[in-house]
Amino acid sequence: MSLMLDDVTKQFGSFTAVDHLSLDIPEKQIFGFLGANGAGKTTTFRMILGLMDQSGGKISWNGERIDYSKSDEIGYLPEERGLYPKLKVRDQIVYLGKLRGMKKSDILTELESWLERFKVPDYIDKKIEELSKGNQQKIQFISAVIHKPKLLILDEPFSGLDPVNVELLKEAVVDLKEKGTTILFSSHRMEHVEELCEYLCILQHGKPIVHGGLRDIKRSFGKKNVTVHAD
Ligand code: ATP
């Protein structure tokens, strides 16, 4: 189940958002995309998911193009969170799980175990709009993983979370990797990438300025040179 990007480019008119990006993303690992605002991380994810066509190059997952809307093997936490504020947590997750072909009883078992893990077991009957932003993000995370995807794409999963919740989410990400999930995530912050990823790509103005194994990159460039500021 390897994910390949071969010379991928995205143009918006004459503006190049992603510029000749080639990556061979190893399975069952955590791969980080690091870059400042506008570097092209979200655009890259949308192209991988088949939500947006690339202008040039090829993308394949296990030899085929991903169609996120039809695949039960992919999980996605978008940067712009998309929960229904008026729904209860239970109804929101059951709805999304059913779209992924799950049985209601399995969805509820999974949901209860995630809520327990995220230390909010009594949130199942709360409306989304009653939850804090950080807790909504936990629910959004659960909605991305409820169907146990093989490939999980997390766009800025830690943004807006307090340190305790960042740790909870990080532990969940590592645990999913250990269970065999291939995980891609984006961040502005080197420390998140450094702590979680074996592999990374640093994007700057759509160009991959460096990619590969974290240890090799540090060895070649020195830690100082791979720090990217969200400027
Ligand atoms: P952020 O952390 O701010 O989300 P990012 O690295 O995810 O940044 P992208 O959202 O991929 O960056 O955007 C890359 C560039 O492409 C930006 O300059 C953005 O304005 C531009 N862009 C993205 N989507 C479109 C679009 N639909 N039309 C025109 N330009 C776009």
py3Dmol code that shows the C-alpha trace and the ligand (Angstrom):
import py3Dmol

protein = """\
ATOM      1  CA  MET A   1       0.000   0.000   0.000  1.00  0.00           C
ATOM      2  CA  SER A   2       2.493   2.625  -0.994  1.00  0.00           C
ATOM      3  CA  LEU A   3       1.557   6.166  -1.875  1.00  0.00           C
ATOM      4  CA  MET A   4       3.486   7.718  -4.756  1.00  0.00           C
ATOM      5  CA  LEU A   5       3.574  11.258  -6.010  1.00  0.00           C
ATOM      6  CA  ASP A   6       5.465  11.634  -9.241  1.00  0.00           C
ATOM      7  CA  ASP A   7       6.349  15.146 -10.396  1.00  0.00           C
ATOM      8  CA  VAL A   8       3.054  16.568  -9.155  1.00  0.00           C
ATOM      9  CA  THR A   9       2.220  20.189  -9.894  1.00  0.00           C
ATOM     10  CA  LYS A  10      -0.821  22.328  -9.160  1.00  0.00           C
ATOM     11  CA  GLN A  11      -1.508  25.598 -10.935  1.00  0.00           C
ATOM     12  CA  PHE A  12      -4.231  28.044 -10.010  1.00  0.00           C
ATOM     13  CA  GLY A  13      -4.181  30.133 -13.182  1.00  0.00           C
ATOM     14  CA  SER A  14      -0.608  31.328 -13.503  1.00  0.00           C
ATOM     15  CA  PHE A  15       0.108  30.743  -9.789  1.00  0.00           C
ATOM     16  CA  THR A  16       1.966  27.541  -8.914  1.00  0.00           C
ATOM     17  CA  ALA A  17       0.772  26.204  -5.553  1.00  0.00           C
ATOM     18  CA  VAL A  18       2.633  22.869  -5.756  1.00  0.00           C
ATOM     19  CA  ASP A  19       5.752  22.676  -7.850  1.00  0.00           C
ATOM     20  CA  HIS A  20       7.163  19.347  -9.100  1.00  0.00           C
ATOM     21  CA  LEU A  21       6.626  17.300  -5.976  1.00  0.00           C
ATOM     22  CA  SER A  22       7.820  13.687  -6.067  1.00  0.00           C
ATOM     23  CA  LEU A  23       7.437  11.513  -2.979  1.00  0.00           C
ATOM     24  CA  ASP A  24       7.410   7.831  -2.194  1.00  0.00           C
ATOM     25  CA  ILE A  25       5.503   7.665   1.076  1.00  0.00           C
ATOM     26  CA  PRO A  26       6.265   4.506   3.052  1.00  0.00           C
ATOM     27  CA  GLU A  27       3.379   2.486   4.411  1.00  0.00           C
ATOM     28  CA  LYS A  28       2.611   2.122   8.113  1.00  0.00           C
ATOM     29  CA  GLN A  29       4.726   5.137   9.024  1.00  0.00           C
ATOM     30  CA  ILE A  30       4.008   8.723   9.968  1.00  0.00           C
ATOM     31  CA  PHE A  31       4.950  11.186   7.247  1.00  0.00           C
ATOM     32  CA  GLY A  32       4.997  14.886   8.111  1.00  0.00           C
ATOM     33  CA  PHE A  33       4.463  17.853   5.822  1.00  0.00           C
ATOM     34  CA  LEU A  34       6.056  20.913   7.290  1.00  0.00           C
ATOM     35  CA  GLY A  35       5.602  24.381   5.875  1.00  0.00           C
ATOM     36  CA  ALA A  36       4.474  27.908   6.568  1.00  0.00           C
ATOM     37  CA  ASN A  37       1.014  29.259   5.612  1.00  0.00           C
ATOM     38  CA  GLY A  38       0.433  28.902   1.898  1.00  0.00           C
ATOM     39  CA  ALA A  39       3.287  26.426   1.362  1.00  0.00           C
ATOM     40  CA  GLY A  40       0.964  23.985  -0.435  1.00  0.00           C
ATOM     41  CA  LYS A  41       0.252  21.361   2.227  1.00  0.00           C
ATOM     42  CA  THR A  42      -3.565  21.399   1.990  1.00  0.00           C
ATOM     43  CA  THR A  43      -3.446  21.507  -1.800  1.00  0.00           C
ATOM     44  CA  THR A  44      -1.170  18.443  -1.783  1.00  0.00           C
ATOM     45  CA  PHE A  45      -3.558  16.564   0.521  1.00  0.00           C
ATOM     46  CA  ARG A  46      -6.577  17.457  -1.606  1.00  0.00           C
ATOM     47  CA  MET A  47      -4.819  16.140  -4.697  1.00  0.00           C
ATOM     48  CA  ILE A  48      -3.804  12.914  -2.919  1.00  0.00           C
ATOM     49  CA  LEU A  49      -7.430  12.418  -1.840  1.00  0.00           C
ATOM     50  CA  GLY A  50      -8.761  12.991  -5.345  1.00  0.00           C
ATOM     51  CA  LEU A  51     -10.726  16.038  -4.154  1.00  0.00           C
ATOM     52  CA  MET A  52      -8.789  18.155  -6.620  1.00  0.00           C
ATOM     53  CA  ASP A  53      -7.056  17.249  -9.873  1.00  0.00           C
ATOM     54  CA  GLN A  54      -3.372  17.911 -10.240  1.00  0.00           C
ATOM     55  CA  SER A  55      -2.230  20.066 -13.170  1.00  0.00           C
ATOM     56  CA  GLY A  56       0.639  17.710 -13.919  1.00  0.00           C
ATOM     57  CA  GLY A  57       2.268  14.522 -12.697  1.00  0.00           C
ATOM     58  CA  LYS A  58       0.830  11.327 -11.221  1.00  0.00           C
ATOM     59  CA  ILE A  59      -0.494  10.224  -7.841  1.00  0.00           C
ATOM     60  CA  SER A  60      -1.204   6.616  -6.921  1.00  0.00           C
ATOM     61  CA  TRP A  61      -2.082   4.577  -3.849  1.00  0.00           C
ATOM     62  CA  ASN A  62      -1.260   0.955  -4.352  1.00  0.00           C
ATOM     63  CA  GLY A  63      -1.170   1.614  -8.083  1.00  0.00           C
ATOM     64  CA  GLU A  64      -4.527   3.417  -8.269  1.00  0.00           C
ATOM     65  CA  ARG A  65      -5.917   6.917  -7.938  1.00  0.00           C
ATOM     66  CA  ILE A  66      -7.693   7.590  -4.626  1.00  0.00           C
ATOM     67  CA  ASP A  67     -11.319   8.690  -4.680  1.00  0.00           C
ATOM     68  CA  TYR A  68     -11.900   9.734  -1.065  1.00  0.00           C
ATOM     69  CA  SER A  69     -15.647  10.030  -1.471  1.00  0.00           C
ATOM     70  CA  LYS A  70     -15.875   6.349  -2.450  1.00  0.00           C
ATOM     71  CA  SER A  71     -13.075   4.727  -0.509  1.00  0.00           C
ATOM     72  CA  ASP A  72     -13.588   3.196   2.939  1.00  0.00           C
ATOM     73  CA  GLU A  73      -9.829   2.857   3.345  1.00  0.00           C
ATOM     74  CA  ILE A  74      -9.074   6.557   3.740  1.00  0.00           C
ATOM     75  CA  GLY A  75      -9.598   8.867   6.703  1.00  0.00           C
ATOM     76  CA  TYR A  76      -9.327  12.649   6.431  1.00  0.00           C
ATOM     77  CA  LEU A  77      -9.267  15.419   8.993  1.00  0.00           C
ATOM     78  CA  PRO A  78      -9.645  18.580   6.916  1.00  0.00           C
ATOM     79  CA  GLU A  79      -8.205  21.894   7.990  1.00  0.00           C
ATOM     80  CA  GLU A  80     -11.633  23.503   7.797  1.00  0.00           C
ATOM     81  CA  ARG A  81     -13.539  21.345  10.262  1.00  0.00           C
ATOM     82  CA  GLY A  82     -16.950  20.204   9.096  1.00  0.00           C
ATOM     83  CA  LEU A  83     -19.200  18.983  11.892  1.00  0.00           C
ATOM     84  CA  TYR A  84     -22.938  19.636  12.125  1.00  0.00           C
ATOM     85  CA  PRO A  85     -23.341  21.936  15.173  1.00  0.00           C
ATOM     86  CA  LYS A  86     -26.926  20.924  15.896  1.00  0.00           C
ATOM     87  CA  LEU A  87     -26.253  17.187  15.947  1.00  0.00           C
ATOM     88  CA  LYS A  88     -25.404  15.213  19.039  1.00  0.00           C
ATOM     89  CA  VAL A  89     -21.960  13.595  19.020  1.00  0.00           C
ATOM     90  CA  ARG A  90     -23.576  10.154  18.783  1.00  0.00           C
ATOM     91  CA  ASP A  91     -25.696  11.094  15.732  1.00  0.00           C
ATOM     92  CA  GLN A  92     -22.821  12.880  14.009  1.00  0.00           C
ATOM     93  CA  ILE A  93     -20.479   9.907  14.287  1.00  0.00           C
ATOM     94  CA  VAL A  94     -23.161   7.302  13.500  1.00  0.00           C
ATOM     95  CA  TYR A  95     -24.043   9.278  10.361  1.00  0.00           C
ATOM     96  CA  LEU A  96     -20.416   9.463   9.224  1.00  0.00           C
ATOM     97  CA  GLY A  97     -19.692   5.843  10.146  1.00  0.00           C
ATOM     98  CA  LYS A  98     -22.690   4.648   8.133  1.00  0.00           C
ATOM     99  CA  LEU A  99     -21.432   6.595   5.125  1.00  0.00           C
ATOM    100  CA  ARG A 100     -18.301   4.468   5.534  1.00  0.00           C
ATOM    101  CA  GLY A 101     -20.352   1.263   5.449  1.00  0.00           C
ATOM    102  CA  MET A 102     -20.226   0.499   9.181  1.00  0.00           C
ATOM    103  CA  LYS A 103     -22.962  -1.101  11.308  1.00  0.00           C
ATOM    104  CA  LYS A 104     -24.467   1.155  13.979  1.00  0.00           C
ATOM    105  CA  SER A 105     -23.465  -1.192  16.821  1.00  0.00           C
ATOM    106  CA  ASP A 106     -19.829  -1.216  15.654  1.00  0.00           C
ATOM    107  CA  ILE A 107     -19.819   2.563  15.307  1.00  0.00           C
ATOM    108  CA  LEU A 108     -21.085   3.009  18.861  1.00  0.00           C
ATOM    109  CA  THR A 109     -18.561   0.556  20.300  1.00  0.00           C
ATOM    110  CA  GLU A 110     -15.721   2.402  18.573  1.00  0.00           C
ATOM    111  CA  LEU A 111     -17.096   5.821  19.520  1.00  0.00           C
ATOM    112  CA  GLU A 112     -17.405   4.921  23.204  1.00  0.00           C
ATOM    113  CA  SER A 113     -13.869   3.643  23.290  1.00  0.00           C
ATOM    114  CA  TRP A 114     -12.524   6.837  21.640  1.00  0.00           C
ATOM    115  CA  LEU A 115     -14.488   9.114  23.980  1.00  0.00           C
ATOM    116  CA  GLU A 116     -13.107   7.184  26.922  1.00  0.00           C
ATOM    117  CA  ARG A 117      -9.619   7.499  25.556  1.00  0.00           C
ATOM    118  CA  PHE A 118     -10.043  11.252  25.026  1.00  0.00           C
ATOM    119  CA  LYS A 119     -11.357  11.582  28.591  1.00  0.00           C
ATOM    120  CA  VAL A 120     -14.814  12.805  27.534  1.00  0.00           C
ATOM    121  CA  PRO A 121     -17.004   9.692  27.967  1.00  0.00           C
ATOM    122  CA  ASP A 122     -20.109  11.734  28.824  1.00  0.00           C
ATOM    123  CA  TYR A 123     -20.031  13.760  25.592  1.00  0.00           C
ATOM    124  CA  ILE A 124     -21.912  11.191  23.558  1.00  0.00           C
ATOM    125  CA  ASP A 125     -25.264  12.943  24.115  1.00  0.00           C
ATOM    126  CA  LYS A 126     -23.986  16.509  23.867  1.00  0.00           C
ATOM    127  CA  LYS A 127     -24.626  18.637  20.831  1.00  0.00           C
ATOM    128  CA  ILE A 128     -21.520  19.567  18.860  1.00  0.00           C
ATOM    129  CA  GLU A 129     -22.255  23.285  19.379  1.00  0.00           C
ATOM    130  CA  GLU A 130     -22.095  22.803  23.156  1.00  0.00           C
ATOM    131  CA  LEU A 131     -18.477  21.635  23.002  1.00  0.00           C
ATOM    132  CA  SER A 132     -15.358  23.779  23.163  1.00  0.00           C
ATOM    133  CA  LYS A 133     -13.293  24.137  19.977  1.00  0.00           C
ATOM    134  CA  GLY A 134     -10.699  21.705  21.323  1.00  0.00           C
ATOM    135  CA  ASN A 135     -13.336  19.099  22.129  1.00  0.00           C
ATOM    136  CA  GLN A 136     -14.972  19.575  18.726  1.00  0.00           C
ATOM    137  CA  GLN A 137     -11.595  18.801  17.252  1.00  0.00           C
ATOM    138  CA  LYS A 138     -11.436  15.533  19.164  1.00  0.00           C
ATOM    139  CA  ILE A 139     -14.829  14.614  17.689  1.00  0.00           C
ATOM    140  CA  GLN A 140     -13.603  15.576  14.227  1.00  0.00           C
ATOM    141  CA  PHE A 141     -10.568  13.355  14.765  1.00  0.00           C
ATOM    142  CA  ILE A 142     -12.831  10.467  15.819  1.00  0.00           C
ATOM    143  CA  SER A 143     -14.905  10.981  12.672  1.00  0.00           C
ATOM    144  CA  ALA A 144     -11.728  10.578  10.581  1.00  0.00           C
ATOM    145  CA  VAL A 145     -10.693   7.317  12.250  1.00  0.00           C
ATOM    146  CA  ILE A 146     -13.981   5.647  13.241  1.00  0.00           C
ATOM    147  CA  HIS A 147     -13.854   3.265  10.247  1.00  0.00           C
ATOM    148  CA  LYS A 148     -10.203   2.277  10.885  1.00  0.00           C
ATOM    149  CA  PRO A 149      -8.757   3.639   7.657  1.00  0.00           C
ATOM    150  CA  LYS A 150      -5.539   2.265   6.214  1.00  0.00           C
ATOM    151  CA  LEU A 151      -4.437   5.730   5.127  1.00  0.00           C
ATOM    152  CA  LEU A 152      -5.110   8.671   7.412  1.00  0.00           C
ATOM    153  CA  ILE A 153      -4.537  12.281   6.347  1.00  0.00           C
ATOM    154  CA  LEU A 154      -4.563  14.902   9.101  1.00  0.00           C
ATOM    155  CA  ASP A 155      -4.404  18.554   8.059  1.00  0.00           C
ATOM    156  CA  GLU A 156      -3.066  20.633  10.964  1.00  0.00           C
ATOM    157  CA  PRO A 157      -4.537  18.267  13.577  1.00  0.00           C
ATOM    158  CA  PHE A 158      -3.018  20.072  16.546  1.00  0.00           C
ATOM    159  CA  SER A 159      -3.899  23.644  15.673  1.00  0.00           C
ATOM    160  CA  GLY A 160      -5.972  25.334  18.360  1.00  0.00           C
ATOM    161  CA  LEU A 161      -5.503  22.543  20.905  1.00  0.00           C
ATOM    162  CA  ASP A 162      -4.106  23.055  24.379  1.00  0.00           C
ATOM    163  CA  PRO A 163      -0.967  21.077  25.317  1.00  0.00           C
ATOM    164  CA  VAL A 164      -2.886  18.362  27.201  1.00  0.00           C
ATOM    165  CA  ASN A 165      -5.094  17.675  24.194  1.00  0.00           C
ATOM    166  CA  VAL A 166      -2.142  17.838  21.806  1.00  0.00           C
ATOM    167  CA  GLU A 167      -0.569  15.027  23.842  1.00  0.00           C
ATOM    168  CA  LEU A 168      -3.785  12.966  23.781  1.00  0.00           C
ATOM    169  CA  LEU A 169      -3.999  13.292  20.018  1.00  0.00           C
ATOM    170  CA  LYS A 170      -0.306  12.553  19.507  1.00  0.00           C
ATOM    171  CA  GLU A 171      -0.615   9.358  21.540  1.00  0.00           C
ATOM    172  CA  ALA A 172      -3.618   8.354  19.435  1.00  0.00           C
ATOM    173  CA  VAL A 173      -1.674   9.006  16.217  1.00  0.00           C
ATOM    174  CA  VAL A 174       1.276   6.895  17.382  1.00  0.00           C
ATOM    175  CA  ASP A 175      -1.074   4.124  18.454  1.00  0.00           C
ATOM    176  CA  LEU A 176      -2.798   4.089  15.046  1.00  0.00           C
ATOM    177  CA  LYS A 177       0.590   3.875  13.353  1.00  0.00           C
ATOM    178  CA  GLU A 178       1.543   0.942  15.557  1.00  0.00           C
ATOM    179  CA  LYS A 179      -1.675  -0.774  14.487  1.00  0.00           C
ATOM    180  CA  GLY A 180      -0.548  -0.445  10.845  1.00  0.00           C
ATOM    181  CA  THR A 181      -2.088   2.831   9.628  1.00  0.00           C
ATOM    182  CA  THR A 182      -0.159   4.962   7.160  1.00  0.00           C
ATOM    183  CA  ILE A 183      -0.429   8.536   8.413  1.00  0.00           C
ATOM    184  CA  LEU A 184       0.248  11.867   6.717  1.00  0.00           C
ATOM    185  CA  PHE A 185      -0.045  15.042   8.691  1.00  0.00           C
ATOM    186  CA  SER A 186       0.759  18.691   8.220  1.00  0.00           C
ATOM    187  CA  SER A 187       2.070  21.218  10.654  1.00  0.00           C
ATOM    188  CA  HIS A 188       3.753  24.577  10.904  1.00  0.00           C
ATOM    189  CA  ARG A 189       5.778  23.382  13.823  1.00  0.00           C
ATOM    190  CA  MET A 190       8.972  21.404  13.664  1.00  0.00           C
ATOM    191  CA  GLU A 191       8.541  20.054  17.182  1.00  0.00           C
ATOM    192  CA  HIS A 192       5.357  18.134  16.259  1.00  0.00           C
ATOM    193  CA  VAL A 193       6.974  16.688  13.169  1.00  0.00           C
ATOM    194  CA  GLU A 194      10.181  15.872  14.991  1.00  0.00           C
ATOM    195  CA  GLU A 195       8.391  14.033  17.738  1.00  0.00           C
ATOM    196  CA  LEU A 196       6.059  11.972  15.569  1.00  0.00           C
ATOM    197  CA  CYS A 197       7.530  11.386  12.139  1.00  0.00           C
ATOM    198  CA  GLU A 198      10.096   9.087  10.711  1.00  0.00           C
ATOM    199  CA  TYR A 199       9.796  10.857   7.360  1.00  0.00           C
ATOM    200  CA  LEU A 200       9.069  14.380   6.323  1.00  0.00           C
ATOM    201  CA  CYS A 201       8.811  16.813   3.470  1.00  0.00           C
ATOM    202  CA  ILE A 202       9.402  20.511   3.917  1.00  0.00           C
ATOM    203  CA  LEU A 203       7.418  22.629   1.486  1.00  0.00           C
ATOM    204  CA  GLN A 204       8.218  26.239   0.740  1.00  0.00           C
ATOM    205  CA  HIS A 205       6.163  28.165  -1.824  1.00  0.00           C
ATOM    206  CA  GLY A 206       4.980  24.824  -3.231  1.00  0.00           C
ATOM    207  CA  LYS A 207       8.471  23.443  -3.682  1.00  0.00           C
ATOM    208  CA  PRO A 208       9.764  20.479  -1.732  1.00  0.00           C
ATOM    209  CA  ILE A 209      12.989  21.899  -0.342  1.00  0.00           C
ATOM    210  CA  VAL A 210      13.877  18.694   1.444  1.00  0.00           C
ATOM    211  CA  HIS A 211      12.314  15.281   1.997  1.00  0.00           C
ATOM    212  CA  GLY A 212      13.285  11.886   3.327  1.00  0.00           C
ATOM    213  CA  GLY A 213      14.029  10.248   6.652  1.00  0.00           C
ATOM    214  CA  LEU A 214      14.117  12.673   9.576  1.00  0.00           C
ATOM    215  CA  ARG A 215      17.417  11.329  10.885  1.00  0.00           C
ATOM    216  CA  ASP A 216      19.106  11.583   7.481  1.00  0.00           C
ATOM    217  CA  ILE A 217      17.778  15.100   7.003  1.00  0.00           C
ATOM    218  CA  LYS A 218      19.052  16.196  10.380  1.00  0.00           C
ATOM    219  CA  ARG A 219      22.409  14.611   9.693  1.00  0.00           C
ATOM    220  CA  SER A 220      22.756  16.350   6.322  1.00  0.00           C
ATOM    221  CA  PHE A 221      21.391  19.765   7.179  1.00  0.00           C
ATOM    222  CA  GLY A 222      21.739  20.169  10.933  1.00  0.00           C
ATOM    223  CA  LYS A 223      18.676  20.835  13.088  1.00  0.00           C
ATOM    224  CA  LYS A 224      18.901  24.594  12.717  1.00  0.00           C
ATOM    225  CA  ASN A 225      18.405  24.538   8.989  1.00  0.00           C
ATOM    226  CA  VAL A 226      15.220  22.477   8.979  1.00  0.00           C
ATOM    227  CA  THR A 227      13.242  24.763  11.259  1.00  0.00           C
ATOM    228  CA  VAL A 228      10.374  26.359   9.381  1.00  0.00           C
ATOM    229  CA  HIS A 229       8.624  29.370  10.802  1.00  0.00           C
ATOM    230  CA  ALA A 230       4.940  30.006  10.250  1.00  0.00           C
ATOM    231  CA  ASP A 231       5.552  33.485   8.912  1.00  0.00           C
TER     232      ASP A 231
END
"""
ligand_1 = """\
31
ATP
P -2.102 26.819 5.389
O -1.295 26.290 6.515
O -2.279 28.284 5.452
O -3.370 26.084 5.145
P -0.998 25.375 3.133
O 0.447 24.983 3.154
O -1.977 24.310 3.455
O -1.184 26.621 4.096
P -2.466 25.709 0.694
O -3.792 25.902 1.364
O -2.213 24.426 0.018
O -1.281 26.006 1.718
O -2.289 26.913 -0.341
C -1.145 27.016 -1.185
C -1.303 28.253 -2.036
O -2.306 28.026 -3.029
C -1.731 29.497 -1.264
O -1.050 30.606 -1.786
C -3.227 29.578 -1.549
O -3.671 30.922 -1.508
C -3.298 29.012 -2.959
N -4.604 28.379 -3.222
C -5.090 27.307 -2.562
N -6.306 26.954 -3.068
C -6.564 27.836 -4.064
C -7.640 28.016 -4.988
N -8.698 27.180 -4.971
N -7.558 29.026 -5.878
C -6.472 29.834 -5.910
N -5.417 29.730 -5.078
C -5.451 28.751 -4.172
"""
view = py3Dmol.view(width=600, height=400)
view.addModel(protein, "pdb")
view.setStyle({"model": 0}, {"cartoon": {"style": "trace"}})
view.addModel(ligand_1, "xyz")
view.setStyle({"model": 1}, {"stick": {}})
view.zoomTo()
view.show()
